[in-house]
Amino acid sequence: MLGQLIGYDDRAERKAVLKGGLIVHGIKFAKELSSLTKGALEGFWGVPGGADGDLTARIEEIDERVNEFVRNS
C-alpha cells in the first residue's frame, strides 16, 4: 500500500486513497503502515547526501495522517 500511495502525484488523491484504505482496513493496518513509514524515514536519514526531498515529504505526510488516524481510533 505504501508504494501505491507514494505513486500518486496529486496530493488530494493520495490523501483520499489513504483515508479510504485506513477506513476499510482499520487500526491493525494503520499500525502496520505506520511501522513502514517510520522505517522508510529512518532509512532516508542514513542516505549520504540525503534522500529525495519529494519522496521524503510524501512519506512524512502519509506518516502524519496514519498517526492521526491511530490516535483518533
mmCIF file of the N, C-alpha and C atoms, coordinates in Angstrom:
data_MODEL
# 
_entry.id   MODEL 
# 
loop_
_atom_site.group_PDB 
_atom_site.id 
_atom_site.type_symbol 
_atom_site.label_atom_id 
_atom_site.label_alt_id 
_atom_site.label_comp_id 
_atom_site.label_asym_id 
_atom_site.label_entity_id 
_atom_site.label_seq_id 
_atom_site.pdbx_PDB_ins_code 
_atom_site.Cartn_x 
_atom_site.Cartn_y 
_atom_site.Cartn_z 
_atom_site.occupancy 
_atom_site.B_iso_or_equiv 
_atom_site.pdbx_formal_charge 
_atom_site.auth_seq_id 
_atom_site.auth_comp_id 
_atom_site.auth_asym_id 
_atom_site.auth_atom_id 
_atom_site.pdbx_PDB_model_num 
ATOM 1   N N  . MET A 1 1  ? 0.819   -1.197 0.000  1.00 0.00 ? 1  MET A N  1 
ATOM 2   C CA . MET A 1 1  ? 0.000   0.000  0.000  1.00 0.00 ? 1  MET A CA 1 
ATOM 3   C C  . MET A 1 1  ? 0.861   1.258  0.000  1.00 0.00 ? 1  MET A C  1 
ATOM 4   N N  . LEU A 1 2  ? 1.952   1.263  0.749  1.00 0.00 ? 2  LEU A N  1 
ATOM 5   C CA . LEU A 1 2  ? 2.799   2.444  0.818  1.00 0.00 ? 2  LEU A CA 1 
ATOM 6   C C  . LEU A 1 2  ? 3.350   2.782  -0.561 1.00 0.00 ? 2  LEU A C  1 
ATOM 7   N N  . GLY A 1 3  ? 3.805   1.780  -1.286 1.00 0.00 ? 3  GLY A N  1 
ATOM 8   C CA . GLY A 1 3  ? 4.324   2.006  -2.627 1.00 0.00 ? 3  GLY A CA 1 
ATOM 9   C C  . GLY A 1 3  ? 3.279   2.602  -3.556 1.00 0.00 ? 3  GLY A C  1 
ATOM 10  N N  . GLN A 1 4  ? 2.052   2.142  -3.422 1.00 0.00 ? 4  GLN A N  1 
ATOM 11  C CA . GLN A 1 4  ? 0.967   2.687  -4.237 1.00 0.00 ? 4  GLN A CA 1 
ATOM 12  C C  . GLN A 1 4  ? 0.699   4.136  -3.866 1.00 0.00 ? 4  GLN A C  1 
ATOM 13  N N  . LEU A 1 5  ? 0.674   4.420  -2.585 1.00 0.00 ? 5  LEU A N  1 
ATOM 14  C CA . LEU A 1 5  ? 0.371   5.776  -2.130 1.00 0.00 ? 5  LEU A CA 1 
ATOM 15  C C  . LEU A 1 5  ? 1.393   6.798  -2.612 1.00 0.00 ? 5  LEU A C  1 
ATOM 16  N N  . ILE A 1 6  ? 2.659   6.458  -2.510 1.00 0.00 ? 6  ILE A N  1 
ATOM 17  C CA . ILE A 1 6  ? 3.666   7.431  -2.917 1.00 0.00 ? 6  ILE A CA 1 
ATOM 18  C C  . ILE A 1 6  ? 3.678   7.623  -4.431 1.00 0.00 ? 6  ILE A C  1 
ATOM 19  N N  . GLY A 1 7  ? 3.052   6.710  -5.148 1.00 0.00 ? 7  GLY A N  1 
ATOM 20  C CA . GLY A 1 7  ? 2.967   6.817  -6.599 1.00 0.00 ? 7  GLY A CA 1 
ATOM 21  C C  . GLY A 1 7  ? 1.969   7.856  -7.080 1.00 0.00 ? 7  GLY A C  1 
ATOM 22  N N  . TYR A 1 8  ? 1.073   8.293  -6.220 1.00 0.00 ? 8  TYR A N  1 
ATOM 23  C CA . TYR A 1 8  ? 0.099   9.318  -6.599 1.00 0.00 ? 8  TYR A CA 1 
ATOM 24  C C  . TYR A 1 8  ? 0.763   10.692 -6.551 1.00 0.00 ? 8  TYR A C  1 
ATOM 25  N N  . ASP A 1 9  ? 0.819   11.346 -7.699 1.00 0.00 ? 9  ASP A N  1 
ATOM 26  C CA . ASP A 1 9  ? 1.430   12.676 -7.747 1.00 0.00 ? 9  ASP A CA 1 
ATOM 27  C C  . ASP A 1 9  ? 0.521   13.742 -7.160 1.00 0.00 ? 9  ASP A C  1 
ATOM 28  N N  . ASP A 1 10 ? -0.766  13.556 -7.300 1.00 0.00 ? 10 ASP A N  1 
ATOM 29  C CA . ASP A 1 10 ? -1.727  14.536 -6.801 1.00 0.00 ? 10 ASP A CA 1 
ATOM 30  C C  . ASP A 1 10 ? -1.932  14.324 -5.300 1.00 0.00 ? 10 ASP A C  1 
ATOM 31  N N  . ARG A 1 11 ? -1.631  15.356 -4.520 1.00 0.00 ? 11 ARG A N  1 
ATOM 32  C CA . ARG A 1 11 ? -1.703  15.254 -3.049 1.00 0.00 ? 11 ARG A CA 1 
ATOM 33  C C  . ARG A 1 11 ? -3.111  14.916 -2.566 1.00 0.00 ? 11 ARG A C  1 
ATOM 34  N N  . ALA A 1 12 ? -4.127  15.565 -3.137 1.00 0.00 ? 12 ALA A N  1 
ATOM 35  C CA . ALA A 1 12 ? -5.510  15.325 -2.717 1.00 0.00 ? 12 ALA A CA 1 
ATOM 36  C C  . ALA A 1 12 ? -5.917  13.886 -3.009 1.00 0.00 ? 12 ALA A C  1 
ATOM 37  N N  . GLU A 1 13 ? -5.492  13.372 -4.139 1.00 0.00 ? 13 GLU A N  1 
ATOM 38  C CA . GLU A 1 13 ? -5.808  11.989 -4.497 1.00 0.00 ? 13 GLU A CA 1 
ATOM 39  C C  . GLU A 1 13 ? -5.105  11.026 -3.538 1.00 0.00 ? 13 GLU A C  1 
ATOM 40  N N  . ARG A 1 14 ? -3.851  11.323 -3.229 1.00 0.00 ? 14 ARG A N  1 
ATOM 41  C CA . ARG A 1 14 ? -3.085  10.482 -2.298 1.00 0.00 ? 14 ARG A CA 1 
ATOM 42  C C  . ARG A 1 14 ? -3.769  10.438 -0.929 1.00 0.00 ? 14 ARG A C  1 
ATOM 43  N N  . LYS A 1 15 ? -4.210  11.610 -0.461 1.00 0.00 ? 15 LYS A N  1 
ATOM 44  C CA . LYS A 1 15 ? -4.894  11.680 0.835  1.00 0.00 ? 15 LYS A CA 1 
ATOM 45  C C  . LYS A 1 15 ? -6.201  10.908 0.817  1.00 0.00 ? 15 LYS A C  1 
ATOM 46  N N  . ALA A 1 16 ? -6.949  11.010 -0.265 1.00 0.00 ? 16 ALA A N  1 
ATOM 47  C CA . ALA A 1 16 ? -8.241  10.318 -0.364 1.00 0.00 ? 16 ALA A CA 1 
ATOM 48  C C  . ALA A 1 16 ? -8.057  8.803  -0.378 1.00 0.00 ? 16 ALA A C  1 
ATOM 49  N N  . VAL A 1 17 ? -7.072  8.333  -1.125 1.00 0.00 ? 17 VAL A N  1 
ATOM 50  C CA . VAL A 1 17 ? -6.811  6.895  -1.185 1.00 0.00 ? 17 VAL A CA 1 
ATOM 51  C C  . VAL A 1 17 ? -6.357  6.386  0.181  1.00 0.00 ? 17 VAL A C  1 
ATOM 52  N N  . LEU A 1 18 ? -5.501  7.147  0.845  1.00 0.00 ? 18 LEU A N  1 
ATOM 53  C CA . LEU A 1 18 ? -5.049  6.758  2.183  1.00 0.00 ? 18 LEU A CA 1 
ATOM 54  C C  . LEU A 1 18 ? -6.212  6.704  3.155  1.00 0.00 ? 18 LEU A C  1 
ATOM 55  N N  . LYS A 1 19 ? -7.046  7.717  3.139  1.00 0.00 ? 19 LYS A N  1 
ATOM 56  C CA . LYS A 1 19 ? -8.201  7.748  4.041  1.00 0.00 ? 19 LYS A CA 1 
ATOM 57  C C  . LYS A 1 19 ? -9.106  6.540  3.804  1.00 0.00 ? 19 LYS A C  1 
ATOM 58  N N  . GLY A 1 20 ? -9.374  6.254  2.551  1.00 0.00 ? 20 GLY A N  1 
ATOM 59  C CA . GLY A 1 20 ? -10.209 5.093  2.231  1.00 0.00 ? 20 GLY A CA 1 
ATOM 60  C C  . GLY A 1 20 ? -9.591  3.793  2.717  1.00 0.00 ? 20 GLY A C  1 
ATOM 61  N N  . GLY A 1 21 ? -8.291  3.650  2.510  1.00 0.00 ? 21 GLY A N  1 
ATOM 62  C CA . GLY A 1 21 ? -7.598  2.439  2.959  1.00 0.00 ? 21 GLY A CA 1 
ATOM 63  C C  . GLY A 1 21 ? -7.635  2.274  4.468  1.00 0.00 ? 21 GLY A C  1 
ATOM 64  N N  . LEU A 1 22 ? -7.460  3.376  5.180  1.00 0.00 ? 22 LEU A N  1 
ATOM 65  C CA . LEU A 1 22 ? -7.500  3.307  6.645  1.00 0.00 ? 22 LEU A CA 1 
ATOM 66  C C  . LEU A 1 22 ? -8.892  2.958  7.148  1.00 0.00 ? 22 LEU A C  1 
ATOM 67  N N  . ILE A 1 23 ? -9.904  3.536  6.526  1.00 0.00 ? 23 ILE A N  1 
ATOM 68  C CA . ILE A 1 23 ? -11.281 3.248  6.944  1.00 0.00 ? 23 ILE A CA 1 
ATOM 69  C C  . ILE A 1 23 ? -11.635 1.790  6.672  1.00 0.00 ? 23 ILE A C  1 
ATOM 70  N N  . VAL A 1 24 ? -11.275 1.308  5.506  1.00 0.00 ? 24 VAL A N  1 
ATOM 71  C CA . VAL A 1 24 ? -11.626 -0.063 5.119  1.00 0.00 ? 24 VAL A CA 1 
ATOM 72  C C  . VAL A 1 24 ? -10.837 -1.094 5.918  1.00 0.00 ? 24 VAL A C  1 
ATOM 73  N N  . HIS A 1 25 ? -9.528  -0.856 6.103  1.00 0.00 ? 25 HIS A N  1 
ATOM 74  C CA . HIS A 1 25 ? -8.663  -1.872 6.702  1.00 0.00 ? 25 HIS A CA 1 
ATOM 75  C C  . HIS A 1 25 ? -8.470  -1.728 8.210  1.00 0.00 ? 25 HIS A C  1 
ATOM 76  N N  . GLY A 1 26 ? -8.737  -0.557 8.768  1.00 0.00 ? 26 GLY A N  1 
ATOM 77  C CA . GLY A 1 26 ? -8.755  -0.398 10.210 1.00 0.00 ? 26 GLY A CA 1 
ATOM 78  C C  . GLY A 1 26 ? -7.425  -0.178 10.887 1.00 0.00 ? 26 GLY A C  1 
ATOM 79  N N  . ILE A 1 27 ? -7.493  -0.276 12.218 1.00 0.00 ? 27 ILE A N  1 
ATOM 80  C CA . ILE A 1 27 ? -6.383  0.092  13.090 1.00 0.00 ? 27 ILE A CA 1 
ATOM 81  C C  . ILE A 1 27 ? -5.161  -0.804 12.932 1.00 0.00 ? 27 ILE A C  1 
ATOM 82  N N  . LYS A 1 28 ? -5.365  -2.095 12.751 1.00 0.00 ? 28 LYS A N  1 
ATOM 83  C CA . LYS A 1 28 ? -4.228  -3.004 12.592 1.00 0.00 ? 28 LYS A CA 1 
ATOM 84  C C  . LYS A 1 28 ? -3.425  -2.616 11.347 1.00 0.00 ? 28 LYS A C  1 
ATOM 85  N N  . PHE A 1 29 ? -4.121  -2.364 10.273 1.00 0.00 ? 29 PHE A N  1 
ATOM 86  C CA . PHE A 1 29 ? -3.481  -1.925 9.036  1.00 0.00 ? 29 PHE A CA 1 
ATOM 87  C C  . PHE A 1 29 ? -2.758  -0.593 9.247  1.00 0.00 ? 29 PHE A C  1 
ATOM 88  N N  . ALA A 1 30 ? -3.403  0.318  9.949  1.00 0.00 ? 30 ALA A N  1 
ATOM 89  C CA . ALA A 1 30 ? -2.803  1.629  10.204 1.00 0.00 ? 30 ALA A CA 1 
ATOM 90  C C  . ALA A 1 30 ? -1.492  1.484  10.977 1.00 0.00 ? 30 ALA A C  1 
ATOM 91  N N  . LYS A 1 31 ? -1.472  0.619  11.960 1.00 0.00 ? 31 LYS A N  1 
ATOM 92  C CA . LYS A 1 31 ? -0.252  0.418  12.748 1.00 0.00 ? 31 LYS A CA 1 
ATOM 93  C C  . LYS A 1 31 ? 0.856   -0.205 11.903 1.00 0.00 ? 31 LYS A C  1 
ATOM 94  N N  . GLU A 1 32 ? 0.492   -1.122 11.009 1.00 0.00 ? 32 GLU A N  1 
ATOM 95  C CA . GLU A 1 32 ? 1.488   -1.716 10.118 1.00 0.00 ? 32 GLU A CA 1 
ATOM 96  C C  . GLU A 1 32 ? 2.034   -0.668 9.149  1.00 0.00 ? 32 GLU A C  1 
ATOM 97  N N  . LEU A 1 33 ? 1.153   0.157  8.621  1.00 0.00 ? 33 LEU A N  1 
ATOM 98  C CA . LEU A 1 33 ? 1.571   1.218  7.707  1.00 0.00 ? 33 LEU A CA 1 
ATOM 99  C C  . LEU A 1 33 ? 2.451   2.233  8.434  1.00 0.00 ? 33 LEU A C  1 
ATOM 100 N N  . SER A 1 34 ? 2.127   2.531  9.672  1.00 0.00 ? 34 SER A N  1 
ATOM 101 C CA . SER A 1 34 ? 2.940   3.442  10.478 1.00 0.00 ? 34 SER A CA 1 
ATOM 102 C C  . SER A 1 34 ? 4.347   2.886  10.651 1.00 0.00 ? 34 SER A C  1 
ATOM 103 N N  . SER A 1 35 ? 4.445   1.608  10.894 1.00 0.00 ? 35 SER A N  1 
ATOM 104 C CA . SER A 1 35 ? 5.745   0.966  11.032 1.00 0.00 ? 35 SER A CA 1 
ATOM 105 C C  . SER A 1 35 ? 6.557   1.083  9.735  1.00 0.00 ? 35 SER A C  1 
ATOM 106 N N  . LEU A 1 36 ? 5.881   0.922  8.606  1.00 0.00 ? 36 LEU A N  1 
ATOM 107 C CA . LEU A 1 36 ? 6.556   1.043  7.313  1.00 0.00 ? 36 LEU A CA 1 
ATOM 108 C C  . LEU A 1 36 ? 7.051   2.467  7.058  1.00 0.00 ? 36 LEU A C  1 
ATOM 109 N N  . THR A 1 37 ? 6.216   3.443  7.366  1.00 0.00 ? 37 THR A N  1 
ATOM 110 C CA . THR A 1 37 ? 6.620   4.830  7.116  1.00 0.00 ? 37 THR A CA 1 
ATOM 111 C C  . THR A 1 37 ? 7.777   5.227  8.026  1.00 0.00 ? 37 THR A C  1 
ATOM 112 N N  . LYS A 1 38 ? 7.725   4.815  9.271  1.00 0.00 ? 38 LYS A N  1 
ATOM 113 C CA . LYS A 1 38 ? 8.818   5.136  10.198 1.00 0.00 ? 38 LYS A CA 1 
ATOM 114 C C  . LYS A 1 38 ? 10.126  4.479  9.746  1.00 0.00 ? 38 LYS A C  1 
ATOM 115 N N  . GLY A 1 39 ? 10.029  3.238  9.308  1.00 0.00 ? 39 GLY A N  1 
ATOM 116 C CA . GLY A 1 39 ? 11.211  2.541  8.807  1.00 0.00 ? 39 GLY A CA 1 
ATOM 117 C C  . GLY A 1 39 ? 11.795  3.219  7.581  1.00 0.00 ? 39 GLY A C  1 
ATOM 118 N N  . ALA A 1 40 ? 10.921  3.655  6.686  1.00 0.00 ? 40 ALA A N  1 
ATOM 119 C CA . ALA A 1 40 ? 11.385  4.355  5.482  1.00 0.00 ? 40 ALA A CA 1 
ATOM 120 C C  . ALA A 1 40 ? 12.080  5.658  5.851  1.00 0.00 ? 40 ALA A C  1 
ATOM 121 N N  . LEU A 1 41 ? 11.476  6.422  6.745  1.00 0.00 ? 41 LEU A N  1 
ATOM 122 C CA . LEU A 1 41 ? 12.065  7.698  7.143  1.00 0.00 ? 41 LEU A CA 1 
ATOM 123 C C  . LEU A 1 41 ? 13.411  7.501  7.835  1.00 0.00 ? 41 LEU A C  1 
ATOM 124 N N  . GLU A 1 42 ? 13.506  6.492  8.678  1.00 0.00 ? 42 GLU A N  1 
ATOM 125 C CA . GLU A 1 42 ? 14.786  6.198  9.336  1.00 0.00 ? 42 GLU A CA 1 
ATOM 126 C C  . GLU A 1 42 ? 15.841  5.814  8.311  1.00 0.00 ? 42 GLU A C  1 
ATOM 127 N N  . GLY A 1 43 ? 15.429  5.067  7.300  1.00 0.00 ? 43 GLY A N  1 
ATOM 128 C CA . GLY A 1 43 ? 16.358  4.695  6.236  1.00 0.00 ? 43 GLY A CA 1 
ATOM 129 C C  . GLY A 1 43 ? 16.823  5.903  5.434  1.00 0.00 ? 43 GLY A C  1 
ATOM 130 N N  . PHE A 1 44 ? 15.931  6.858  5.222  1.00 0.00 ? 44 PHE A N  1 
ATOM 131 C CA . PHE A 1 44 ? 16.280  8.063  4.473  1.00 0.00 ? 44 PHE A CA 1 
ATOM 132 C C  . PHE A 1 44 ? 17.354  8.863  5.193  1.00 0.00 ? 44 PHE A C  1 
ATOM 133 N N  . TRP A 1 45 ? 17.315  8.875  6.512  1.00 0.00 ? 45 TRP A N  1 
ATOM 134 C CA . TRP A 1 45 ? 18.290  9.644  7.290  1.00 0.00 ? 45 TRP A CA 1 
ATOM 135 C C  . TRP A 1 45 ? 19.710  9.118  7.075  1.00 0.00 ? 45 TRP A C  1 
ATOM 136 N N  . GLY A 1 46 ? 19.814  7.852  6.713  1.00 0.00 ? 46 GLY A N  1 
ATOM 137 C CA . GLY A 1 46 ? 21.135  7.256  6.513  1.00 0.00 ? 46 GLY A CA 1 
ATOM 138 C C  . GLY A 1 46 ? 21.665  7.386  5.096  1.00 0.00 ? 46 GLY A C  1 
ATOM 139 N N  . VAL A 1 47 ? 20.921  8.005  4.209  1.00 0.00 ? 47 VAL A N  1 
ATOM 140 C CA . VAL A 1 47 ? 21.356  8.139  2.816  1.00 0.00 ? 47 VAL A CA 1 
ATOM 141 C C  . VAL A 1 47 ? 22.380  9.276  2.710  1.00 0.00 ? 47 VAL A C  1 
ATOM 142 N N  . PRO A 1 48 ? 23.589  8.955  2.251  1.00 0.00 ? 48 PRO A N  1 
ATOM 143 C CA . PRO A 1 48 ? 24.596  10.017 2.082  1.00 0.00 ? 48 PRO A CA 1 
ATOM 144 C C  . PRO A 1 48 ? 24.082  11.085 1.100  1.00 0.00 ? 48 PRO A C  1 
ATOM 145 N N  . GLY A 1 49 ? 24.151  12.325 1.501  1.00 0.00 ? 49 GLY A N  1 
ATOM 146 C CA . GLY A 1 49 ? 23.684  13.412 0.662  1.00 0.00 ? 49 GLY A CA 1 
ATOM 147 C C  . GLY A 1 49 ? 22.187  13.651 0.768  1.00 0.00 ? 49 GLY A C  1 
ATOM 148 N N  . GLY A 1 50 ? 21.502  12.821 1.532  1.00 0.00 ? 50 GLY A N  1 
ATOM 149 C CA . GLY A 1 50 ? 20.071  12.980 1.736  1.00 0.00 ? 50 GLY A CA 1 
ATOM 150 C C  . GLY A 1 50 ? 19.235  12.257 0.697  1.00 0.00 ? 50 GLY A C  1 
ATOM 151 N N  . ALA A 1 51 ? 18.053  11.901 1.092  1.00 0.00 ? 51 ALA A N  1 
ATOM 152 C CA . ALA A 1 51 ? 17.116  11.223 0.206  1.00 0.00 ? 51 ALA A CA 1 
ATOM 153 C C  . ALA A 1 51 ? 16.350  12.257 -0.617 1.00 0.00 ? 51 ALA A C  1 
ATOM 154 N N  . ASP A 1 52 ? 15.683  11.797 -1.638 1.00 0.00 ? 52 ASP A N  1 
ATOM 155 C CA . ASP A 1 52 ? 14.871  12.662 -2.491 1.00 0.00 ? 52 ASP A CA 1 
ATOM 156 C C  . ASP A 1 52 ? 13.864  13.436 -1.641 1.00 0.00 ? 52 ASP A C  1 
ATOM 157 N N  . GLY A 1 53 ? 13.873  14.757 -1.769 1.00 0.00 ? 53 GLY A N  1 
ATOM 158 C CA . GLY A 1 53 ? 13.019  15.614 -0.947 1.00 0.00 ? 53 GLY A CA 1 
ATOM 159 C C  . GLY A 1 53 ? 11.533  15.382 -1.159 1.00 0.00 ? 53 GLY A C  1 
ATOM 160 N N  . ASP A 1 54 ? 11.118  15.180 -2.402 1.00 0.00 ? 54 ASP A N  1 
ATOM 161 C CA . ASP A 1 54 ? 9.703   14.951 -2.691 1.00 0.00 ? 54 ASP A CA 1 
ATOM 162 C C  . ASP A 1 54 ? 9.237   13.631 -2.090 1.00 0.00 ? 54 ASP A C  1 
ATOM 163 N N  . LEU A 1 55 ? 10.045  12.601 -2.237 1.00 0.00 ? 55 LEU A N  1 
ATOM 164 C CA . LEU A 1 55 ? 9.703   11.302 -1.670 1.00 0.00 ? 55 LEU A CA 1 
ATOM 165 C C  . LEU A 1 55 ? 9.613   11.382 -0.153 1.00 0.00 ? 55 LEU A C  1 
ATOM 166 N N  . THR A 1 56 ? 10.578  12.043 0.446  1.00 0.00 ? 56 THR A N  1 
ATOM 167 C CA . THR A 1 56 ? 10.572  12.199 1.900  1.00 0.00 ? 56 THR A CA 1 
ATOM 168 C C  . THR A 1 56 ? 9.328   12.942 2.364  1.00 0.00 ? 56 THR A C  1 
ATOM 169 N N  . ALA A 1 57 ? 8.962   14.011 1.661  1.00 0.00 ? 57 ALA A N  1 
ATOM 170 C CA . ALA A 1 57 ? 7.774   14.789 2.035  1.00 0.00 ? 57 ALA A CA 1 
ATOM 171 C C  . ALA A 1 57 ? 6.507   13.943 1.920  1.00 0.00 ? 57 ALA A C  1 
ATOM 172 N N  . ARG A 1 58 ? 6.419   13.114 0.894  1.00 0.00 ? 58 ARG A N  1 
ATOM 173 C CA . ARG A 1 58 ? 5.240   12.248 0.732  1.00 0.00 ? 58 ARG A CA 1 
ATOM 174 C C  . ARG A 1 58 ? 5.138   11.253 1.883  1.00 0.00 ? 58 ARG A C  1 
ATOM 175 N N  . ILE A 1 59 ? 6.261   10.645 2.231  1.00 0.00 ? 59 ILE A N  1 
ATOM 176 C CA . ILE A 1 59 ? 6.262   9.666  3.324  1.00 0.00 ? 59 ILE A CA 1 
ATOM 177 C C  . ILE A 1 59 ? 5.924   10.349 4.644  1.00 0.00 ? 59 ILE A C  1 
ATOM 178 N N  . GLU A 1 60 ? 6.462   11.535 4.875  1.00 0.00 ? 60 GLU A N  1 
ATOM 179 C CA . GLU A 1 60 ? 6.154   12.262 6.110  1.00 0.00 ? 60 GLU A CA 1 
ATOM 180 C C  . GLU A 1 60 ? 4.673   12.601 6.196  1.00 0.00 ? 60 GLU A C  1 
ATOM 181 N N  . GLU A 1 61 ? 4.090   13.015 5.091  1.00 0.00 ? 61 GLU A N  1 
ATOM 182 C CA . GLU A 1 61 ? 2.661   13.335 5.070  1.00 0.00 ? 61 GLU A CA 1 
ATOM 183 C C  . GLU A 1 61 ? 1.815   12.098 5.371  1.00 0.00 ? 61 GLU A C  1 
ATOM 184 N N  . ILE A 1 62 ? 2.169   10.987 4.755  1.00 0.00 ? 62 ILE A N  1 
ATOM 185 C CA . ILE A 1 62 ? 1.444   9.734  4.996  1.00 0.00 ? 62 ILE A CA 1 
ATOM 186 C C  . ILE A 1 62 ? 1.585   9.341  6.459  1.00 0.00 ? 62 ILE A C  1 
ATOM 187 N N  . ASP A 1 63 ? 2.802   9.437  6.988  1.00 0.00 ? 63 ASP A N  1 
ATOM 188 C CA . ASP A 1 63 ? 3.065   9.084  8.382  1.00 0.00 ? 63 ASP A CA 1 
ATOM 189 C C  . ASP A 1 63 ? 2.209   9.924  9.331  1.00 0.00 ? 63 ASP A C  1 
ATOM 190 N N  . GLU A 1 64 ? 2.135   11.228 9.062  1.00 0.00 ? 64 GLU A N  1 
ATOM 191 C CA . GLU A 1 64 ? 1.326   12.114 9.914  1.00 0.00 ? 64 GLU A CA 1 
ATOM 192 C C  . GLU A 1 64 ? -0.148  11.716 9.896  1.00 0.00 ? 64 GLU A C  1 
ATOM 193 N N  . ARG A 1 65 ? -0.672  11.452 8.724  1.00 0.00 ? 65 ARG A N  1 
ATOM 194 C CA . ARG A 1 65 ? -2.093  11.105 8.605  1.00 0.00 ? 65 ARG A CA 1 
ATOM 195 C C  . ARG A 1 65 ? -2.405  9.752  9.243  1.00 0.00 ? 65 ARG A C  1 
ATOM 196 N N  . VAL A 1 66 ? -1.495  8.803  9.076  1.00 0.00 ? 66 VAL A N  1 
ATOM 197 C CA . VAL A 1 66 ? -1.697  7.484  9.686  1.00 0.00 ? 66 VAL A CA 1 
ATOM 198 C C  . VAL A 1 66 ? -1.670  7.605  11.202 1.00 0.00 ? 66 VAL A C  1 
ATOM 199 N N  . ASN A 1 67 ? -0.712  8.347  11.730 1.00 0.00 ? 67 ASN A N  1 
ATOM 200 C CA . ASN A 1 67 ? -0.623  8.520  13.183 1.00 0.00 ? 67 ASN A CA 1 
ATOM 201 C C  . ASN A 1 67 ? -1.835  9.250  13.743 1.00 0.00 ? 67 ASN A C  1 
ATOM 202 N N  . GLU A 1 68 ? -2.361  10.194 12.991 1.00 0.00 ? 68 GLU A N  1 
ATOM 203 C CA . GLU A 1 68 ? -3.576  10.890 13.391 1.00 0.00 ? 68 GLU A CA 1 
ATOM 204 C C  . GLU A 1 68 ? -4.754  9.902  13.460 1.00 0.00 ? 68 GLU A C  1 
ATOM 205 N N  . PHE A 1 69 ? -4.835  9.021  12.482 1.00 0.00 ? 69 PHE A N  1 
ATOM 206 C CA . PHE A 1 69 ? -5.885  8.002  12.466 1.00 0.00 ? 69 PHE A CA 1 
ATOM 207 C C  . PHE A 1 69 ? -5.763  7.089  13.688 1.00 0.00 ? 69 PHE A C  1 
ATOM 208 N N  . VAL A 1 70 ? -4.538  6.674  13.995 1.00 0.00 ? 70 VAL A N  1 
ATOM 209 C CA . VAL A 1 70 ? -4.300  5.780  15.142 1.00 0.00 ? 70 VAL A CA 1 
ATOM 210 C C  . VAL A 1 70 ? -4.689  6.482  16.440 1.00 0.00 ? 70 VAL A C  1 
ATOM 211 N N  . ARG A 1 71 ? -4.292  7.736  16.594 1.00 0.00 ? 71 ARG A N  1 
ATOM 212 C CA . ARG A 1 71 ? -4.637  8.490  17.813 1.00 0.00 ? 71 ARG A CA 1 
ATOM 213 C C  . ARG A 1 71 ? -6.152  8.633  17.991 1.00 0.00 ? 71 ARG A C  1 
ATOM 214 N N  . ASN A 1 72 ? -6.863  8.805  16.903 1.00 0.00 ? 72 ASN A N  1 
ATOM 215 C CA . ASN A 1 72 ? -8.293  9.033  16.963 1.00 0.00 ? 72 ASN A CA 1 
ATOM 216 C C  . ASN A 1 72 ? -9.133  7.764  16.991 1.00 0.00 ? 72 ASN A C  1 
ATOM 217 N N  . SER A 1 73 ? -8.475  6.614  16.895 1.00 0.00 ? 73 SER A N  1 
ATOM 218 C CA . SER A 1 73 ? -9.219  5.339  16.885 1.00 0.00 ? 73 SER A CA 1 
ATOM 219 C C  . SER A 1 73 ? -9.313  4.763  18.273 1.00 0.00 ? 73 SER A C  1 
# 
